[in-house]
Amino acid sequence: MTNRILTALIIRIAGIFLLTKIFDHFGSYFLSIYLSATIARFDEMLIEPIDKFYFTGTFLIIANIVVSIFLFVKAEWISQKLIKSEKEIITELNPKSLSKVILLTVGIVWLATSIYLIPSFIEYCVILISKLSGNEDVELPDFATSNYILKTILALLLIFRIEKISNWITKKL
């Protein structure tokens, strides 16, 4: 396997992952829009915010579909632009390389989850600041802040200190 083939494979997987993210919010987004629009009272009171929310969300879903299909279809072209030299990837399976792969995979998944949850974390912080400022009517949303911060820190440590951690793990074997 070459660098270019591996990059094209990763880009295709990213395109598929991006396409599947549509279904995470699809039900709640469209259900909230259409249920709100069917109730006459909400339709009269909230017509402008609902329209704005509907068009913004619909545009983002369409953009998501277009980008994911582009990544999936044009993966070889993108990998040729990113990787100029065609080098063969040669690895041997040993405890150190296996521990690096596992640690790096866990770190990347945790970091991707953290990036995906940034809007929820910001919303939680804004509501927490509002509550601490004296607004007692505000309820804090259900968000595992300590879990979010801990996984983000651990992900960054796993990614940037992979060599030292894998050396420590293989030394213990």
N, C-alpha and C positions, 0 to 999 in steps of 0.2 A: 504494500500500500504506500502511496506517495503522499506528500504533504498536501498536494492539490486535491487529491481524491478524498482525503480525510476532511479537509476544509469544506468541500462540496457536501459531504455527508452531514457535517455539523450544521451547515446552512439549511439543508433540507429538513433536518430535525427541528431547527429553530422555526422554520416556516410552519411545520405541522403543529408545533407547540403553540405558536401564535394563533393559528386557526382554531385550535381547541379552546383557547381562552375566551372565544366568543360565547361558547356555551355556558361558561361560568356565570355570566351576568345576563344572558339573553332572557331567561325566564323572568327574573325579577324586574328587569328594565321594561320589557314590553308589557308585562302583566300590570305593573304599576301605572304605566302610561294609559293603557286602554281601560283599566278599571276606573282610574280617575276621570277619564273622559266620559265614561258612561254615566257617572253620577251627575245629575243635572246641577246640583248645588255647587259641586267642585268645578264643573265645566264653566259656570258663569263667573265664579270667583277667581279661578286660577288659570284662565285661558292663556294669558301671555307667558307665565313661567312654564306651563306644561308644553306649549309650542316650542319655546326655546330649548327646554330639556329634551323634547322629542327630536328636534332637528339636530342638536349637538350629538346626542347619543346615536342617532341613525348615521350621521356622518362618520363618527368614530368607528362604528361597526363596519361600514362599507370600506373605510380606509384600512382597517385591520384585515379584512378579507383580501383586498387588493395587494397589500404588502406581503401577506403570508403566501398567496399564490405566486407573486413575483419571486419571493425567496425560494420557493419550491421548484419553480420552472427554470429559473435562471441561476441555479446554484453553481453549475460549472463555469459559467461566464463570470460570476462574482469571484469564485475561487481563483480563476486565471488572473483577474485584476489584482487580487490580494496577494497571491503567491506567485512570484516571478520565476523561481527556480523549481525544477521538478526533482526532488530528492526522495530517495527511498527511505521509508521509516523502518528501522530495524530495532526491535526491542526483544529482550529476553525476559521471561517471566521468572522473577525471583522475589523473595519477600519484600525487598525494598521498593521495587517498581510496583508491585501489587498494592502495598500500603500507600504509596503515592497516588495511585489511581483512585483508590477508595476514598482517601482523605480529600483529594481535590474534587471528586464528584460530590461528596457531602458538602464541602465548602461552597461550591458553585450553586448547588440546589438551595442551600440556606440563604446565600446572598441574593439569588434570584427571587426567592420568597420575600426577603426583606425589601427589595426594591419594589416588588409588586404591592406590598402593604404600606408603602410610604404615605399614600393619601389617608389611609385609616389612622396611621400614627400621628400625622399632622392634625387631623380632625380631633383625635383624642387629646392632644396637647392643647389645642385651642379651647376645647371645652373645659379641660382641667384648669387652665389659666383663668378662664371666666369664672369658674366655681371658686377658685382661690381668691379672686378679686372681690368676692362678696355676693355674687349672683347665686343665691341658694336655690333658685327654681330649676337650675340646670341639672340634668342627670348625666352621669358619666356613661359613655357607651361601653359595651362589653368588649374590651380589647386587652389582650395579655401583653402589657407593656414590658414587664421584666423578661418574659420569654422572647419578645421581639428584640430587645436590646442585647440579651445574652446570645441569641443565635446570630445576630449581626456581628458582634465582636468575635465570636468563635469562628464564624465563616471567614472573616478577614484574617484571623490568626492562622487558620488552616491554609488559606490560599498563599499568604505571604511568608509563612514559616514552614512550608511543606517539607523542606529539606531537613531541618532540625527535628521536626516531629517524626518524620519517617526514620531518621537515624536513631532517635530515641526508642522508637517501637522495635526496630530490627535489632537493636542492642539488647533489648529485654528478651528477645527470643532465644 
